[in-house]
Each structure stands twice: as structure tokens, then as C-alpha cells.
Amino acid sequence: MHGKFVWYELMATDTKAAEEFYKNVVGWSARDAGVPGMNYTLFYAGEHQVGGLMTMPDGALEMKVPPAWLGYVAVDDVDATAAKVSAEGGTVHRAPEDIPNIGRFAIVTDPHGAAFALFKGAGEPPPSMEQMAAGNVGWHELMAGDLDTAFGFYSKLFGWTKDQAMDMGDMGVYQIFAHNGQPIGGMMTKPKEVPNPYWLYYFNVEALDAAIERAKSGGAQAMMEPMEVPGGAWIAQFTDPQGALFALVAPKR
């Protein structure tokens, strides 16, 4: 499991509106997590839990932290991996702590500031979905501060390996990376006009054009027109109505 993305969490200003938006666009269902004293919603694709939704922490907006999706990566030892994040030039923003009966986590950033979380579950992991199953997260993309530095950091941390590399011309190289031999995402040096590095998560939908219409009618702003990618899939990127970045991927238009 070490190095596998296992959870995705949305921090939003209006959780009820965010829940309705993603249920409509991606096709998820949602249930209250039943955590005492905490408003936490679980997103489901069928019977599989995919992610969570919570209200942004107090003070986040004042600190210029916008609504955003955060990816959780499974690790063998949260404390040891958090220490390695610091040793390799990253930053630990929330020190390792336990979620009772769930697991242990830490929130960190890579050397250029892209945020992600470390996680180790308390029990047996739930059954995993096929990577490209509808409603799952099919791709993980890093707009890196610097591709070479970022890849070195993540490969030391998670054991990710290089898969295909695609020359994107003026945009630079797009490096696909693999976990246990399975390609799970790509990374590239961010364009100069993008202010900060970030992770972007691609949600699987059945057909792209219909999902784009649902997203736009729900108030999302398109950041990129539909694009066919190697392998024949189609993608589009958005900001949701509250400003969080997300993307869609489908096997057909």
C-alpha cells in the first residue's frame, strides 16, 4: 500500500452546496460519517467510499488557503515518512496524529509547496476499486515547482517510478509515474503563469460532454477545453463553484 493514493478530501466553505454539486457532476452518493461533534460527509461510488467533505477550518480563508481537494497517500509509518518529508526539503504542516478507530495522518507539502496528506489506516484497507471505474479517481497530476526536484522527492518518499515521458514542446516534459508498476499519474513543471504548485485529481465519468454540461450548469468554470489524451481518454479541468480545482476523465466524449 505504501505510496498509493487512498483518500481524497474536499474542504469547502458551503458543504451542502458542494455535496449537491459533486453528486450531480460525478454521480456520487453522500452520507454523514457519524463522527460525534464533527460535520463530515462521505462520498460513495456505488458501495465504495471515495472521499470526504468538510467545512474549511477557521482562519483558512484569512490565510489565503482556498477551498481545495487534498489527496491522502498510504504509508507504512506516518511518523517516519513525515520526518523524511522534512529531511528531503518538504514541510510538515500538521504533525502526525490519530483519528480514533480510523488511522493516523499528517498534512505536508513538497519542497515547492504542493499539499498532500500521509495516512496509515487502523485496520484492514477496504476493497479497492478498479482505477478507471466510474466515480473513482483515475489520475493524479502534479503541477510541480520543478519536475526533476519534485520527482526525486516523491520517488524517495513513496517509491514511485518513471513510466512514459511525453515532450509537450514549450510546456516541457510530462512525466508519467507508476506505483508498483501501475501508472497512476503524471507531473510536469508548472507554467510560469501558474502562481503555486498543486495536485489535481481526475474523477472518472462515463462520458465527458454530458459531465461538462452538468459541471457548468452547476456553476463550475472550465479551465481547459476537452482534450483527448494518449490512450484515447478525454479530459477537462475546472474550478468548482467555491473555487476548488478538479478534473474529469472519461473513455469517450
C-alpha positions in Angstrom: 0.0 0.0 0.0 2.9 2.4 0.6 2.8 5.1 -2.0 -0.8 4.5 -3.1 -3.4 7.3 -3.1 -6.2 6.1 -0.8 -8.4 9.0 0.0 -9.5 12.5 -1.3 -10.9 15.2 0.9 -12.6 18.4 -0.1 -12.5 21.4 2.2 -15.4 23.8 1.2 -17.0 26.9 2.5 -20.5 25.5 1.9 -20.5 21.8 2.4 -24.2 21.3 1.5 -23.8 23.0 -1.9 -20.5 21.2 -2.6 -22.2 17.8 -1.8 -25.0 18.5 -4.3 -22.6 19.7 -6.9 -20.3 16.6 -6.9 -23.2 14.2 -6.5 -24.7 15.7 -9.7 -21.5 16.0 -11.7 -19.6 12.8 -10.8 -22.6 10.6 -9.8 -21.5 10.0 -6.2 -23.9 9.4 -3.3 -23.2 11.0 0.1 -23.7 10.0 3.7 -22.9 11.6 7.0 -19.9 10.0 8.6 -21.5 9.9 12.0 -18.4 11.4 13.7 -19.5 12.9 17.1 -19.1 16.6 17.2 -17.9 16.9 13.6 -19.7 17.6 10.3 -18.0 15.2 7.9 -19.7 13.8 4.8 -18.5 10.6 2.9 -18.7 10.4 -0.9 -19.5 7.0 -2.3 -19.2 5.5 -5.8 -21.6 2.6 -5.5 -20.7 1.0 -2.2 -17.1 2.2 -2.3 -16.0 5.2 -0.2 -14.1 7.5 -2.4 -13.6 10.7 -0.4 -14.8 13.1 2.3 -16.1 16.6 2.6 -15.7 19.0 5.5 -16.0 22.7 6.3 -12.9 24.7 5.9 -11.1 25.3 9.2 -11.4 28.6 11.0 -8.9 31.1 9.7 -8.1 29.2 6.5 -9.5 31.9 4.1 -7.8 34.6 6.1 -4.5 32.7 5.5 -5.3 32.8 1.7 -6.0 29.0 1.8 -8.8 28.5 -0.8 -11.2 25.6 -0.9 -9.3 22.6 -2.3 -9.1 18.8 -2.7 -6.4 17.1 -0.7 -5.1 13.7 -1.6 -4.1 11.1 1.1 -1.2 8.7 0.3 -0.9 5.5 2.2 2.4 4.9 4.1 3.8 2.2 6.2 4.7 4.6 9.0 3.3 8.1 9.2 5.8 9.5 11.7 8.8 8.1 9.8 7.5 9.4 6.5 6.7 12.8 7.9 10.3 13.0 9.2 11.5 12.1 5.7 9.4 14.8 4.2 11.2 17.4 6.3 14.6 15.8 5.6 14.0 15.9 1.9 13.1 19.6 1.9 9.3 19.4 2.4 7.3 20.9 5.3 5.0 19.2 7.9 2.0 21.5 8.4 0.0 19.2 10.7 2.1 16.8 12.8 1.1 13.1 12.8 -2.0 12.5 14.9 -4.6 9.7 15.3 -8.2 9.7 14.1 -9.8 7.3 16.6 -10.6 4.0 15.1 -9.7 5.2 11.6 -5.9 5.7 11.4 -3.0 8.1 11.7 -2.4 11.1 9.4 -0.2 14.1 8.7 -0.6 17.1 6.3 2.5 18.1 4.5 3.8 20.0 1.4 6.6 19.1 -1.0 9.7 21.3 -1.4 7.7 23.7 -3.7 4.5 23.9 -1.6 2.1 21.4 -3.2 0.0 19.9 -0.4 -0.9 16.3 0.3 -1.5 14.0 3.3 0.1 10.9 4.7 -2.1 8.2 6.0 -2.0 4.8 7.7 -5.3 3.0 8.4 -6.0 1.4 11.7 -7.5 -1.8 10.3 -7.7 -3.8 7.0 -8.0 -1.5 4.0 -11.4 -1.6 2.3 -11.7 -3.4 -1.1 -10.1 -1.2 -3.8 -11.9 -0.2 -7.0 -10.6 -0.5 -10.5 -8.6 2.6 -11.2 -10.8 3.7 -14.1 -14.2 2.6 -12.5 -16.9 5.3 -12.7 -16.7 7.6 -9.7 -13.2 6.6 -8.8 -10.2 8.9 -9.1 -8.5 7.8 -12.3 -5.5 10.1 -12.4 -3.3 12.2 -10.1 -1.5 15.2 -11.6 1.2 17.4 -10.1 1.9 20.9 -11.5 5.3 20.9 -9.9 7.6 23.8 -8.9 10.3 21.9 -10.8 9.8 18.4 -12.4 13.2 17.0 -11.6 13.3 18.1 -8.0 9.7 17.0 -7.4 10.1 13.6 -9.0 13.2 13.0 -6.9 11.3 13.9 -3.7 8.3 11.8 -4.3 10.3 8.8 -5.6 12.3 8.8 -2.4 9.2 9.2 -0.3 6.9 6.7 -2.0 9.0 4.6 -4.3 7.2 5.9 -7.4 8.9 5.1 -10.6 9.1 6.8 -14.0 6.9 5.5 -16.8 6.5 7.2 -20.1 7.7 10.8 -20.6 6.0 13.0 -23.1 7.6 16.0 -24.7 5.0 18.8 -24.6 7.1 21.3 -26.6 7.2 24.7 -24.9 5.4 23.3 -21.9 8.2 20.9 -21.1 8.1 17.2 -20.3 5.1 15.4 -18.8 6.4 12.5 -16.7 4.0 9.7 -16.0 4.8 7.9 -12.7 3.8 4.5 -11.5 3.1 2.8 -8.2 4.0 -0.9 -8.1 4.3 -0.8 -11.9 0.9 0.7 -12.5 0.8 4.2 -14.0 -1.3 6.4 -11.6 -0.5 9.9 -12.6 1.8 12.5 -14.2 3.8 15.5 -13.2 5.4 18.4 -15.0 6.9 21.8 -14.2 4.1 24.3 -13.9 3.7 27.1 -16.4 5.1 30.4 -15.2 1.7 32.0 -15.1 0.5 29.4 -12.5 1.4 31.0 -9.2 1.7 27.9 -7.0 2.3 24.2 -7.5 -0.7 21.9 -6.8 -2.1 18.4 -7.1 -5.1 17.9 -9.4 -7.4 14.9 -9.2 -9.3 13.5 -12.2 -12.7 12.0 -11.4 -13.9 9.2 -13.7 -17.2 9.8 -15.5 -19.0 7.7 -18.2 -19.0 10.4 -20.9 -17.2 13.8 -20.9 -19.6 16.2 -22.7 -22.6 15.4 -20.5 -20.5 15.7 -17.4 -19.1 19.1 -18.6 -22.7 20.3 -19.1 -23.6 19.2 -15.5 -20.5 20.9 -14.1 -21.1 24.2 -16.0 -24.8 24.3 -15.2 -23.9 23.7 -11.5 -21.6 26.8 -11.6 -18.2 25.4 -12.4 -15.7 27.3 -14.5 -13.9 25.5 -17.3 -10.1 25.9 -17.2 -9.4 23.8 -20.2 -11.4 22.7 -23.2 -12.0 19.0 -23.7 -8.8 17.3 -24.8 -8.0 13.7 -25.9 -5.0 12.2 -24.2 -2.8 9.2 -25.2 -4.8 6.0 -24.8 -8.0 7.6 -26.1 -9.5 9.1 -22.9 -10.9 12.6 -22.8 -10.2 15.1 -20.0 -11.4 18.6 -18.9 -10.3 20.8 -16.0 -12.4 23.1 -13.8 -12.8 25.2 -10.7 -15.9 24.2 -8.8 -18.4 26.9 -7.7 -16.4 27.6 -4.5 -13.0 27.7 -6.3 -11.6 24.2 -5.7 -9.7 22.7 -8.7 -10.9 19.4 -10.1 -10.8 17.5 -13.4 -12.9 14.9 -15.2 -11.7 12.0 -17.3 -13.9 9.7 -19.5 -13.4 7.0 -22.1 -15.5 8.9 -24.6 -16.9 12.4 -25.3 
